[in-house]
Amino acid sequence: MPEARSKAQQQAAGAALSAKRGETDVGDLQGASKQMYQSMSEDELEEMASTDRSDLPESAAD
């Protein structure tokens, strides 16, 4: 299962997961979260969104 490599990636996964579960509107998704919604399963998104944030950089470039 994938793990988030940055806090931004984890946040995008959380937004996509929320839309997959019907908690938020899919139309509100943008950028990476929209791509994740379309290409990943709910289980994959849950795994990525639940990655421990404490050691993650703000973005993948950090």
Buried (B, 14 or more C-beta within 10 A) or exposed (E): EEEBBBBBBBBBBBBBBBBBEEEBEBEEBEEBBBEBBEEBEEEBBBBBBBBEEEEBEEEEEE
